[in-house]
Amino acid sequence: MELKESDIIERSFTLVGQSLHPFLLENSGKFGPNWNKRPGYEDLKDVAVQIRLLIRYWPRAFYGYIPDHVLTHVELIQSSRNEWINSSSLPVGTAIQAIAASGLLCLAVGANGEAEEIRLLFGRFLELRRTREKLLTPHEKKVLRLIAKAMTNAEIAKELVIQESTVKSHANKIFSKLNLRHRTEAAFWAIEQGLAGRAKIQRKLDDSTT
């Protein structure tokens, strides 16, 4: 079965859970007595519980076992996973960082097999993103570049000498093809993919104007 981007994100978080469970179980004696009777810490197989344990007992229990910089990756995984659970979607940049961080965390706890699988998933995710870019027509790419400059539909229409309704149609097709939720994600996607420069956005993008 062909993997979708959502499958890759979900699988990466699952692999983190599989990697952390034996590691935390082995080190559970460092958490003190009755740690698993505290509210929110009962199920050690739950990824959210695993991440809370890593953050709560850092660096007391894991100093010297896991590099200090990995804590940043743990916090990134926590925030992105929460967003994923709440909305079943992640901005492209966040998804890329979360998948990479998941692989690094698996490596840190010695789960080399899971880390290798995530490495392969990461490559597939990037390949899917590049494939999506190829789906855009030249006109849609022009509109996307201007969206990344925080231009409104009216401004884009004037710039390209087309109807505002045409701009709206192009924008909706861009969101659909790239699996994006709104203009803000489209702008950051364009910047991340090198389709637009990192010029300072002068005003807030209007998510409701498509």
Residue pairs with C-beta under 8 A, 6 or more apart in sequence:
3 11
3 121
3 124
4 128
5 95
5 125
5 128
5 129
5 179
6 88
8 99
8 121
8 122
8 124
8 125
8 128
9 84
9 90
9 95
9 98
9 99
9 125
10 84
11 117
11 121
12 98
12 99
12 102
12 103
12 118
12 121
13 47
13 77
13 81
13 84
13 98
13 102
14 47
15 102
15 106
15 111
15 114
15 117
15 118
16 47
16 50
16 77
16 102
16 105
16 106
16 114
17 45
17 46
17 47
17 50
18 111
18 114
19 105
19 106
19 109
19 111
19 114
19 115
20 47
20 50
20 51
20 54
20 105
20 109
21 44
21 45
21 50
23 109
23 110
23 111
24 44
24 50
24 53
24 54
25 44
27 61
27 62
27 65
28 35
28 36
28 44
30 57
30 60
30 61
30 62
31 53
31 57
31 61
35 41
35 53
36 42
36 44
40 49
40 52
41 49
41 52
41 53
42 49
43 49
44 50
44 53
47 81
48 78
48 81
51 74
51 77
51 78
51 81
52 78
54 62
54 71
54 74
55 71
55 74
55 75
55 78
58 71
58 74
59 68
59 71
66 108
66 109
67 108
70 104
70 105
70 108
73 101
73 104
73 105
74 101
74 105
76 97
76 98
76 101
77 98
77 101
77 102
77 105
80 90
80 94
80 95
80 97
80 98
80 101
81 98
83 89
83 90
83 94
84 90
84 98
89 181
90 98
91 185
91 188
91 189
92 129
92 180
92 185
92 188
92 189
92 192
93 188
93 189
93 192
95 125
96 122
96 125
96 126
96 192
99 118
99 121
99 122
99 125
100 122
102 118
103 115
103 118
103 119
103 122
104 115
106 112
106 114
106 115
106 118
107 115
129 193
132 177
132 178
132 179
133 178
133 193
133 195
135 177
135 178
136 144
136 174
136 177
136 178
139 160
139 170
140 170
140 173
140 174
140 177
141 195
142 160
143 156
143 160
143 167
143 170
143 171
143 174
144 174
144 186
144 190
144 195
144 196
145 190
145 195
145 196
146 155
146 156
146 159
146 160
147 156
147 171
147 174
147 183
147 186
147 187
147 190
147 205
148 186
148 187
148 188
148 190
148 191
148 195
148 196
149 196
149 199
149 201
150 187
150 201
150 202
150 203
150 204
150 205
151 159
152 206
152 209
153 164
153 167
153 168
153 171
153 209
153 210
154 164
156 167
157 163
157 164
157 166
157 167
160 167
168 210
171 183
171 186
171 210
172 210
174 180
174 186
175 181
175 182
175 186
175 210
178 186
178 189
180 186
180 189
182 205
182 207
182 210
183 205
183 206
183 207
183 209
183 210
184 205
184 207
187 196
187 201
187 205
190 196
191 197
191 198
